[in-house]
Amino acid sequence: MTHLSKAKKSLLALACLSTITLVGCGGSSSSMMPTPAPTPVPTYEYEVTVTNITSNQPLSPITLVTHKDDYTPFTVGMPSDAALELLAESGDNSQVLAITTIIDQASDSAPLGPGGSYSHTLETKDTTLNLSILSMLVNTNDAFTGLNSHDLTSYAVGDMKSFKLNVYDSGTEANTETAATIPGPATMGMGEGFNAARDDIIDLVTMHQGVVSQDDGLTDSVLNASHRFDNFVAKVSIKRIK
Amino acid sequence: MNNKKKLLTTSIASLIALTGFSTSAAELTIKVTNLTHGIAFTPLLVASHDSDTHLFESGVAASVALQKMAEGGSIADLSAQIDAASGHKTENPNMGLLMPGTTTPEFMHDSMNDTHLSLTAMLLPTNDGFAGLDSWKIPSEAGTYTILVNAYDAGTEANNELYVMGAGMPGQIGIPAVPTGTVGTNGTGLSTEDNNKMIHIHPGNIGDDMADGGKSDLDNKVHRWLNPVLKVTVTVK
C-alpha cells in the first residue's frame, strides 16, 4: 500500500518535471526529445498584376489580401468599416493589413501612378481563399477601387483571369473636392486625408459618381479636367503559377 | 408486386413532370440594388416575355409608354404592353422609390414559359433618364446571375435640368421630383433639345454649384452618376 503510494508520487513528480522541461527549454529540447520531421506544408503562388488606367489619379499603395468568407472588405449598401474609411480617405492601408482574419497580404511601397503596373507573387498555403484588392484614388475625397473577395478556389496551375475595376465611394466624406480635403498630388499632399467625421450624404458604400472638377463647374474644386475618371480605373490579372 | 410496379410508374411519371417543369417554366428570385451615390429610382417594372417583346431598345425611338415611364415614372402603360404580349410582370417590388445604396426585398417572379427578362425605372432627378435591362435571356441552368444595368436617355425630352414639380407627363418639360440632395432654384436651363431622339446612353447630369441661379437646378456634387447604376441579381431555381 505504502509502496504503491510512493510510485504514484514519483510518477506525479516525473510528470511535473517533464512539464517544466518542456515549458522551460522550448525549442532547444529537440536534442533531448527528437520530434518527427514536420511534413512540409505545400505552398501555392499567384501572380497578381494591377495596372492604373486612369488619366491622372495615382492609386494609393496597392493592397492585396487573402481571406476566407469571414472578411468582406466592402459591400455596396453597407457602411464602410473603420479600416476601409482610413484607406479610402487617406490611402493608409495599415488598418486593413492589421485585420486579424486576413491570411496573406502584400502592399506596394509607393502609390501607383497613371499608366503604372504593380506585380506581386502572393505565396499561400491554401487554395481555397478569396483575394481582395484595395486602393484609394488619391486625388479624391474618398474614392477607392477594389476587387472584392474573388474566389481563387477554381484556379488550376497556369490558369489566368483578368478584370477591370470600378470606382466606389466609401460614403464617409463629402465630395467637396476642396484643397483642404484632397490628400493627393493635386494639393501637393497638403489636403487632409483621414478625418473620423462621417459627413457624406449617405453613410453607405456605393459606386462613385465621378469628380466634377473646377473645369466642369465646381468653383471650389482643386481638381481639374485631368482628374476626372470613369469606370474602369484599374486592370487586374491573376495567374496561378504554382 | 403489382403495387410496387404501380408505385415505380408513378414516381417515374412525377420525375418526368418535375423535369418538364424546370425546363419550361422558371421561378425566379430577384433583387435589385441601387448602386449610385445620389440618384433615386421610381417604381421598377420587371417583366418576362417572349423574344419579340421589348420595353425599349437602344437606337430605337421610345414608345409613348416608355416615355411616360422615363419622364414621370409611370409604369401603367408599359405594364399593359406586357399583358398584351402575354408576358408576366412584377410591379413596384420596393413599394416606392429605391434610394441610393439600397436594395429591394428579394421577390419572386414566375416567368412561366417566358424566355426573356426586362426591367425599367426612371432616374430621379433627371428629365428622361431611365435604367433599363432589355431582353436578358433567362438561363435554363439553375444558379445566381448578376446583371449590371446602365442609364439611358429616352430621347424624348431635352435635359434642361430644371425642377418643375410634378412635370412628369409627356409634353411637360422639367424634372418632376428631386428626392436626394438639395434642389436649386432659378436655373436658366441647360439643353433645349435632345440631339439624339432615339434611346441612347445617357450623357449624365451636369448640375452646377449654385443653389440659386446657374444653368441647372441640380447639384453637381450630388446628382451625377457613372454607369452602371443598378445591379440585378437573379436566381434561377
Interface residues (C-beta under 8 A of the other chain):
Chain A: V76 G77 V167 D169 G171 A174 N175 T176 E177 I201 I202 L204 V205 T206 M207 H208 Q209 G210 V212 D216 G217 L218 T219 D220 D230 N231
Chain B: T33 N34 L35 T36 H37 G38 P100 G101 T102 T103 T180 G181 I206 G207 D208 D209 N220 K221 V222 R224 W225 L226 N227 P228 V229 K231
